[in-house]
Amino acid sequence: MKTALLIIDDDPIRAGELGLLLRFLEETQVVQTDSTHWRTYAEQNPDLRCVFVGRYGTNDSPADAIQAIHALAPRAVIVLIEEAEQPRHWPTTLEIGHIIRLLRPFHYSQLSQVLVKSQQNPNRDSRNTPSRRNTELFRSLIGSSPIITRVRELIQRVASSESTVMILGESGTGKEVVARNIHFYSNRSQGPFVPVNCGAIPDNLLESELFGHEKGAFTGAISTRRGRFELARGGTLFLDEIGDMPLNMQVKLLRVLQERCFERVGSDRSLEADVRVIAATHRDLDELIRNGGFREDLYYRLNVFPIEMPTLRERIEDLPLLVEELIERMAHDQGVRIGLSPMVLRCLAHYPWPGNVRELANLMERLAILRPDGLAEIDDLPAKFRAYYPAELMAEELASADNDRANEDPTMRLANSEGVTLPPEGLDLRQYIMDLESSLIQSALEDTNGVVAHAASLLKMRRTTLVEKMRKYSIKRGDDDE
């Protein structure tokens, strides 16, 4: 077996959980073993890409084992698994090679970043290996629904061939994402990926845009210009919105696809069309053919391997994963991390999403502006989203939320009671208040998965104030530990 991922953990349940998640991330070469049997595998596979280390024998800090892993697999990234509730203190002597700490429970964003870093390890060859391509492919096509899983399978099957691909689907479903992944996973991945929106270029300029022109070929042609077919030489030409291409250009495109050559406008010299063509459209091409708006012979030339992109409403079960990925991207690109309340997610699940994933991305950007480093609530959604949420369901959830806060929040119970009875022996008021405050902070952190900024929003205090109180009570949780 070639480059693979190795899980060393004496806890079989945790090892199985991690292995399942890695395979879900399109990592097909994952091996699980324990502290007794890992050496044999490592010796036989010196090109291991990543080694995950969990519980190792009776020693909670397996320094010797990690040194041995580094010796047997010097190019591997070593990932130390820690429980969020029980962080481990690894000796500084372990800072060898490339070591990453991974908290459990595992999250998609964490594992995805680990896999990307394993490809960026300076000790490894950073060229387009199959594993790296799989990771990037998954990151671009988020979802676990059967329909999007099928799309990923089709991409992997067709990518290595030279066949023309037709991508069908509504606007905003990610047709260009599919095209870029086919290119990325193909034998032409070292060549250029050149997109052309056939519906955005005026009819009289489209021929020059695709095939180029010679100097003086027409009024305004003050110099020779290469077209997209030349620019994409050795790579992939993506013809987006092919259904909007005028009929006269459809004839010329058909000739190029058949003869694999073309001429610049104003030239009689043929040039080789060394490109792989991928086309996409949101139009119903069968209907266009019946109405005379699209050539049937071109349709069959392009539709060699069709891939239909599902709408977001057809895979609404992928919504939480898509939201999580968009949040992670905004946090990485803009330094802003937001959260969505459970009621917001349930509301979004009822919306029909005519703009698909693009519309979801726009909504998340809007919420990030409204609630930077905060928690978005139902009132932050535009009215068109809330209109699709059943009124009776919203009323029930709002009432339930109020009851839960009254029953679970000690301060609300005190506020709603007629009075507080002191115990006969009395109490230390200062310590009582400190215990209550510490308990509320821990509860807020649990409700927000350990994100300090979100917990501060729930507690109606500044993040810096919450961090100081966490230091005061020795509370260390989540990705904002200070």
C-alpha positions as semicolon CSV with decimal commas, in nm:
position;residue;x (nm);y (nm);z (nm)
1;M;0,000;0,000;0,000
2;K;0,126;0,350;-0,082
3;T;0,095;0,668;0,125
4;A;-0,166;0,611;0,395
5;L;-0,297;0,731;0,729
6;L;-0,223;0,533;1,045
7;I;-0,427;0,547;1,367
8;I;-0,249;0,420;1,680
9;D;-0,492;0,403;1,969
10;D;-0,557;0,144;2,240
11;D;-0,914;0,274;2,258
12;P;-1,085;0,082;1,972
13;I;-1,404;0,286;1,991
14;R;-1,221;0,615;1,945
15;A;-1,000;0,466;1,673
16;G;-1,306;0,338;1,488
17;E;-1,478;0,674;1,515
18;L;-1,177;0,857;1,375
19;G;-1,129;0,601;1,100
20;L;-1,491;0,638;0,992
21;L;-1,462;1,016;0,973
22;L;-1,140;0,999;0,771
23;R;-1,299;0,763;0,521
24;F;-1,595;0,999;0,503
25;L;-1,339;1,266;0,405
26;E;-1,254;1,051;0,101
27;E;-0,936;0,906;0,260
28;T;-0,942;0,546;0,139
29;Q;-0,608;0,425;0,283
30;V;-0,667;0,435;0,658
31;V;-0,533;0,169;0,894
32;Q;-0,625;0,132;1,264
33;T;-0,389;-0,042;1,505
34;D;-0,280;-0,032;1,870
35;S;0,035;0,036;2,067
36;T;0,152;-0,324;2,027
37;H;0,126;-0,378;1,652
38;W;0,189;-0,041;1,485
39;R;0,564;-0,085;1,428
40;T;0,521;-0,365;1,174
41;Y;0,293;-0,153;0,961
42;A;0,513;0,158;0,988
43;E;0,822;-0,037;0,885
44;Q;0,642;-0,164;0,575
45;N;0,510;0,182;0,486
46;P;0,788;0,442;0,524
47;D;0,588;0,694;0,318
48;L;0,308;0,734;0,572
49;R;0,146;1,074;0,533
50;C;-0,014;1,114;0,874
51;V;-0,005;0,920;1,204
52;F;-0,276;0,978;1,468
53;V;-0,167;0,888;1,823
54;G;-0,426;0,836;2,096
55;R;-0,405;0,628;2,412
56;Y;-0,076;0,441;2,410
57;G;-0,035;0,160;2,661
58;T;-0,025;0,268;3,024
59;N;0,186;0,574;2,950
60;D;-0,028;0,884;2,898
61;S;0,260;1,069;2,732
62;P;0,428;0,828;2,489
63;A;0,741;1,030;2,416
64;D;0,945;0,723;2,319
65;A;0,673;0,600;2,085
66;I;0,653;0,936;1,906
67;Q;1,029;0,941;1,865
68;A;1,003;0,591;1,715
69;I;0,722;0,700;1,479
70;H;0,932;0,992;1,362
71;A;1,226;0,760;1,302
72;L;1,023;0,502;1,105
73;A;0,810;0,756;0,915
74;P;1,015;1,077;0,900
75;R;0,787;1,244;0,643
76;A;0,464;1,182;0,835
77;V;0,271;1,444;1,026
78;I;0,213;1,324;1,383
79;V;-0,128;1,412;1,527
80;L;-0,170;1,388;1,904
81;I;-0,531;1,313;2,005
82;E;-0,653;1,486;2,320
83;E;-0,986;1,477;2,498
84;A;-1,133;1,827;2,532
85;E;-1,220;1,752;2,894
86;Q;-0,876;1,612;2,976
87;P;-0,600;1,791;2,783
88;R;-0,265;1,616;2,790
89;H;0,061;1,792;2,865
90;W;0,317;1,671;2,616
91;P;0,686;1,726;2,691
92;T;0,856;2,001;2,492
93;T;1,109;1,742;2,380
94;L;0,841;1,612;2,143
95;E;0,862;1,920;1,922
96;I;1,018;1,726;1,637
97;G;0,915;1,727;1,274
98;H;0,555;1,833;1,223
99;I;0,324;1,772;1,523
100;I;-0,041;1,876;1,547
101;R;-0,278;1,847;1,843
102;L;-0,633;1,731;1,770
103;L;-0,919;1,768;2,020
104;R;-1,196;1,515;2,059
105;P;-1,491;1,518;1,990
106;F;-1,368;1,543;1,632
107;H;-1,510;1,805;1,398
108;Y;-1,502;1,815;1,019
109;S;-1,322;2,150;1,010
110;Q;-1,043;2,027;1,240
111;L;-0,985;1,704;1,049
112;S;-0,997;1,885;0,717
113;Q;-0,730;2,130;0,832
114;V;-0,514;1,842;0,958
115;L;-0,534;1,668;0,621
116;V;-0,448;1,988;0,435
117;K;-0,151;2,052;0,666
118;S;-0,030;1,698;0,608
119;Q;0,002;1,788;0,240
120;Q;0,179;2,115;0,322
121;N;0,441;1,940;0,535
122;P;0,777;2,063;0,401
123;N;0,915;1,712;0,441
124;R;0,668;1,584;0,182
125;D;0,640;1,619;-0,193
126;S;0,368;1,882;-0,241
127;R;0,272;1,783;-0,593
128;N;-0,079;1,674;-0,680
129;T;-0,095;1,334;-0,511
130;P;-0,427;1,146;-0,515
131;S;-0,475;1,198;-0,142
132;R;-0,433;1,574;-0,170
133;R;-0,676;1,581;-0,459
134;N;-0,931;1,384;-0,259
135;T;-0,905;1,630;0,030
136;E;-0,951;1,934;-0,194
137;L;-1,232;1,759;-0,378
138;F;-1,424;1,698;-0,058
139;R;-1,367;2,051;0,073
140;S;-1,522;2,193;-0,244
141;L;-1,821;1,957;-0,254
142;I;-1,947;1,948;0,103
143;G;-2,213;1,698;0,202
144;S;-2,283;1,342;0,308
145;S;-2,616;1,291;0,130
146;P;-2,629;1,005;-0,123
147;I;-2,689;1,245;-0,412
148;I;-2,375;1,457;-0,353
149;T;-2,174;1,145;-0,275
150;R;-2,274;1,017;-0,618
151;V;-2,152;1,341;-0,778
152;R;-1,810;1,297;-0,615
153;E;-1,795;0,939;-0,743
154;L;-1,875;1,053;-1,098
155;I;-1,605;1,320;-1,082
156;Q;-1,343;1,067;-0,978
157;R;-1,450;0,826;-1,253
158;V;-1,440;1,077;-1,540
159;A;-1,151;1,299;-1,429
160;S;-0,868;1,079;-1,555
161;S;-1,022;1,041;-1,902
162;E;-1,026;1,294;-2,187
163;S;-1,402;1,271;-2,235
164;T;-1,611;1,585;-2,272
165;V;-1,829;1,648;-1,968
166;M;-2,166;1,825;-1,953
167;I;-2,263;1,963;-1,609
168;L;-2,633;2,035;-1,563
169;G;-2,805;2,212;-1,277
170;E;-2,967;2,528;-1,148
171;S;-2,771;2,846;-1,091
172;G;-2,577;2,842;-0,766
173;T;-2,547;2,464;-0,733
174;G;-2,170;2,462;-0,792
175;K;-2,126;2,366;-1,156
176;E;-1,795;2,550;-1,185
177;V;-1,679;2,385;-0,863
178;V;-1,737;2,047;-1,028
179;A;-1,551;2,158;-1,342
180;R;-1,253;2,279;-1,139
181;N;-1,239;1,953;-0,947
182;I;-1,249;1,747;-1,265
183;H;-0,954;1,951;-1,390
184;F;-0,774;1,929;-1,055
185;Y;-0,811;1,551;-1,047
186;S;-0,721;1,499;-1,414
187;N;-0,398;1,431;-1,599
188;R;-0,415;1,793;-1,718
189;S;-0,403;1,937;-1,366
190;Q;-0,063;2,099;-1,432
191;G;-0,215;2,292;-1,724
192;P;-0,443;2,598;-1,706
193;F;-0,812;2,599;-1,621
194;V;-0,978;2,862;-1,841
195;P;-1,347;2,950;-1,782
196;V;-1,567;3,127;-2,038
197;N;-1,919;3,249;-1,966
198;C;-2,083;3,211;-2,306
199;G;-2,387;3,412;-2,198
200;A;-2,189;3,715;-2,079
201;I;-1,998;3,785;-2,403
202;P;-2,170;3,973;-2,692
203;D;-2,238;3,755;-2,995
204;N;-2,008;3,958;-3,222
205;L;-1,714;3,916;-2,984
206;L;-1,757;3,553;-2,883
207;E;-1,570;3,408;-3,182
208;S;-1,269;3,630;-3,117
209;E;-1,288;3,550;-2,745
210;L;-1,279;3,175;-2,808
211;F;-1,042;3,150;-3,106
212;G;-0,847;3,478;-3,096
213;H;-0,781;3,714;-3,387
214;E;-0,502;3,851;-3,603
215;K;-0,401;4,215;-3,615
216;G;-0,633;4,405;-3,851
217;A;-0,886;4,121;-3,873
218;F;-1,166;4,370;-3,797
219;T;-1,209;4,728;-3,689
220;G;-1,044;4,772;-3,352
221;A;-0,815;4,469;-3,384
222;I;-0,499;4,671;-3,327
223;S;-0,289;4,368;-3,230
224;T;-0,290;3,990;-3,247
225;R;-0,478;3,829;-2,960
226;R;-0,486;3,471;-2,840
227;G;-0,825;3,317;-2,771
228;R;-0,938;3,097;-2,485
229;F;-0,865;2,777;-2,678
230;E;-0,500;2,882;-2,704
231;L;-0,483;3,003;-2,344
232;A;-0,616;2,664;-2,227
233;R;-0,359;2,463;-2,424
234;G;-0,264;2,153;-2,225
235;G;-0,541;2,217;-1,974
236;T;-0,918;2,250;-1,949
237;L;-1,159;2,490;-2,119
238;F;-1,480;2,541;-1,922
239;L;-1,771;2,668;-2,136
240;D;-2,023;2,793;-1,883
241;E;-2,384;2,864;-1,985
242;I;-2,336;2,685;-2,315
243;G;-2,713;2,700;-2,366
244;D;-2,684;3,076;-2,426
245;M;-2,435;3,038;-2,713
246;P;-2,575;3,172;-3,046
247;L;-2,642;2,920;-3,323
248;N;-2,372;3,050;-3,557
249;M;-2,109;2,994;-3,288
250;Q;-2,250;2,650;-3,210
251;V;-2,162;2,545;-3,566
252;K;-1,804;2,665;-3,529
253;L;-1,763;2,504;-3,188
254;L;-1,892;2,173;-3,325
255;R;-1,628;2,183;-3,598
256;V;-1,350;2,245;-3,346
257;L;-1,468;1,955;-3,127
258;Q;-1,481;1,724;-3,429
259;E;-1,154;1,821;-3,599
260;R;-0,958;1,926;-3,289
261;C;-0,825;2,238;-3,463
262;F;-0,930;2,601;-3,516
263;E;-0,820;2,927;-3,680
264;R;-0,792;3,272;-3,537
265;V;-1,027;3,530;-3,685
266;G;-0,851;3,674;-3,992
267;S;-0,606;3,383;-4,023
268;D;-0,594;3,078;-4,253
269;R;-0,347;2,887;-4,033
270;S;-0,491;2,600;-3,830
271;L;-0,394;2,560;-3,466
272;E;-0,429;2,243;-3,261
273;A;-0,707;2,245;-2,999
274;D;-0,514;2,067;-2,724
275;V;-0,779;2,116;-2,457
276;R;-1,028;1,915;-2,259
277;V;-1,374;2,072;-2,289
278;I;-1,621;2,084;-2,002
279;A;-1,957;2,254;-2,062
280;A;-2,229;2,360;-1,820
281;T;-2,576;2,509;-1,836
282;H;-2,880;2,577;-1,622
283;R;-3,104;2,562;-1,931
284;D;-3,313;2,264;-2,042
285;L;-3,120;2,169;-2,356
286;D;-3,381;1,915;-2,467
287;E;-3,641;2,191;-2,470
288;L;-3,400;2,424;-2,654
289;I;-3,340;2,159;-2,920
290;R;-3,715;2,116;-2,973
291;N;-3,752;2,492;-3,011
292;G;-3,457;2,524;-3,248
293;G;-3,238;2,713;-3,001
294;F;-2,964;2,451;-2,970
295;R;-2,807;2,217;-3,225
296;E;-2,876;1,851;-3,159
297;D;-2,545;1,736;-3,307
298;L;-2,352;1,970;-3,074
299;Y;-2,558;1,845;-2,781
300;Y;-2,452;1,485;-2,844
301;R;-2,091;1,593;-2,893
302;L;-2,088;1,771;-2,556
303;N;-2,310;1,534;-2,358
304;V;-2,065;1,243;-2,352
305;F;-2,057;1,222;-1,973
306;P;-2,337;1,420;-1,805
307;I;-2,324;1,516;-1,436
308;E;-2,638;1,661;-1,280
309;M;-2,582;1,889;-0,983
310;P;-2,856;1,856;-0,719
311;T;-3,031;2,161;-0,581
312;L;-2,982;2,248;-0,215
313;R;-3,346;2,164;-0,141
314;E;-3,283;1,813;-0,277
315;R;-3,003;1,760;-0,023
316;I;-3,120;1,972;0,266
317;E;-2,963;1,722;0,507
318;D;-2,626;1,866;0,398
319;L;-2,721;2,212;0,526
320;P;-2,540;2,187;0,865
321;L;-2,215;2,074;0,699
322;L;-2,239;2,352;0,439
323;V;-2,301;2,610;0,712
324;E;-2,004;2,482;0,912
325;E;-1,776;2,499;0,609
326;L;-1,886;2,854;0,523
327;I;-1,827;2,961;0,885
328;E;-1,478;2,812;0,878
329;R;-1,396;2,985;0,549
330;M;-1,511;3,323;0,682
331;A;-1,310;3,270;0,998
332;H;-1,003;3,190;0,788
333;D;-1,048;3,461;0,523
334;Q;-1,206;3,743;0,724
335;G;-1,118;3,662;1,084
336;V;-1,489;3,659;1,177
337;R;-1,653;3,356;1,335
338;I;-2,029;3,344;1,382
339;G;-2,269;3,086;1,517
340;L;-2,628;2,997;1,433
341;S;-2,884;2,915;1,699
342;P;-3,068;2,582;1,662
343;M;-3,386;2,771;1,574
344;V;-3,208;2,949;1,287
345;L;-3,087;2,616;1,143
346;R;-3,436;2,469;1,165
347;C;-3,578;2,777;0,994
348;L;-3,326;2,751;0,710
349;A;-3,418;2,385;0,662
350;H;-3,775;2,493;0,569
351;Y;-3,661;2,746;0,308
352;P;-3,672;2,629;-0,060
353;W;-3,335;2,789;-0,159
354;P;-3,399;2,907;-0,515
355;G;-3,043;3,043;-0,523
356;N;-2,896;2,720;-0,384
357;V;-2,550;2,716;-0,222
358;R;-2,463;3,061;-0,360
359;E;-2,767;3,205;-0,182
360;L;-2,662;3,030;0,140
361;A;-2,311;3,178;0,113
362;N;-2,457;3,526;0,067
363;L;-2,680;3,480;0,373
364;M;-2,389;3,369;0,588
365;E;-2,192;3,677;0,482
366;R;-2,487;3,898;0,578
367;L;-2,515;3,732;0,920
368;A;-2,141;3,774;0,974
369;I;-2,182;4,148;0,920
370;L;-2,479;4,166;1,157
371;R;-2,330;3,941;1,428
372;P;-1,950;3,945;1,401
373;D;-1,815;3,689;1,649
374;G;-2,168;3,645;1,783
375;L;-2,466;3,411;1,769
376;A;-2,726;3,473;1,497
377;E;-3,086;3,441;1,617
378;I;-3,413;3,400;1,428
379;D;-3,476;3,777;1,417
380;D;-3,149;3,828;1,229
381;L;-3,283;3,638;0,926
382;P;-3,448;3,835;0,643
383;A;-3,827;3,817;0,640
384;K;-3,836;3,591;0,333
385;F;-3,661;3,315;0,529
386;R;-3,881;3,349;0,837
387;A;-4,192;3,342;0,616
388;Y;-4,130;2,974;0,538
389;Y;-4,101;2,873;0,903
390;P;-4,437;2,732;1,023
391;A;-4,587;2,989;1,262
392;E;-4,711;2,731;1,507
393;L;-4,369;2,566;1,522
394;M;-4,196;2,897;1,586
395;A;-4,442;2,984;1,863
396;E;-4,387;2,646;2,029
397;E;-4,009;2,676;2,014
398;L;-4,006;3,031;2,150
399;A;-4,227;2,924;2,440
400;S;-4,012;2,618;2,501
401;A;-3,695;2,826;2,499
402;D;-3,841;3,063;2,759
403;N;-3,943;2,771;2,981
404;D;-3,601;2,608;2,947
405;R;-3,426;2,927;3,050
406;A;-3,657;2,968;3,349
407;N;-3,605;2,607;3,459
408;E;-3,232;2,575;3,395
409;D;-3,092;2,920;3,476
410;P;-3,043;2,951;3,855
411;T;-3,057;3,330;3,836
412;M;-3,401;3,317;3,672
413;R;-3,523;3,073;3,934
414;L;-3,407;3,314;4,203
415;A;-3,567;3,607;4,024
416;N;-3,898;3,424;3,990
417;S;-3,910;3,304;4,350
418;E;-4,073;3,499;4,630
419;G;-3,756;3,487;4,835
420;V;-3,444;3,286;4,918
421;T;-3,429;3,094;5,245
422;L;-3,089;3,076;5,408
423;P;-2,980;2,738;5,543
424;P;-2,975;2,717;5,925
425;E;-2,597;2,714;5,934
426;G;-2,577;3,019;5,704
427;L;-2,362;3,047;5,389
428;D;-2,058;3,226;5,249
429;L;-2,229;3,476;5,018
430;R;-1,910;3,562;4,829
431;Q;-1,831;3,196;4,761
432;Y;-2,194;3,127;4,670
433;I;-2,190;3,401;4,405
434;M;-1,853;3,286;4,271
435;D;-1,978;2,926;4,240
436;L;-2,292;3,046;4,066
437;E;-2,095;3,262;3,823
438;S;-1,852;2,980;3,746
439;S;-2,141;2,741;3,686
440;L;-2,313;2,981;3,445
441;I;-1,991;3,039;3,250
442;Q;-1,937;2,663;3,212
443;S;-2,299;2,619;3,103
444;A;-2,264;2,893;2,840
445;L;-1,945;2,736;2,706
446;E;-2,114;2,396;2,679
447;D;-2,408;2,548;2,491
448;T;-2,173;2,712;2,240
449;N;-1,935;2,418;2,190
450;G;-1,659;2,597;2,378
451;V;-1,650;2,910;2,156
452;V;-1,570;3,192;2,397
453;A;-1,706;3,470;2,175
454;H;-2,044;3,298;2,149
455;A;-2,054;3,226;2,522
456;A;-1,983;3,593;2,594
457;S;-2,277;3,688;2,372
458;L;-2,506;3,454;2,567
459;L;-2,388;3,600;2,897
460;K;-2,427;3,958;2,767
461;M;-2,068;4,053;2,845
462;R;-1,757;4,146;2,652
463;R;-1,535;3,863;2,537
464;T;-1,234;4,008;2,719
465;T;-1,434;4,018;3,042
466;L;-1,533;3,655;3,001
467;V;-1,172;3,555;2,933
468;E;-1,064;3,724;3,257
469;K;-1,334;3,542;3,453
470;M;-1,231;3,212;3,293
471;R;-0,876;3,274;3,411
472;K;-1,008;3,361;3,755
473;Y;-1,199;3,032;3,784
474;S;-0,934;2,827;3,595
475;I;-1,179;2,739;3,319
476;K;-1,005;2,631;2,998
477;R;-1,231;2,518;2,718
478;G;-1,280;2,539;2,344
479;D;-1,073;2,694;2,070
480;D;-1,038;3,027;2,254
481;D;-0,839;2,896;2,551
482;E;-0,602;3,163;2,666
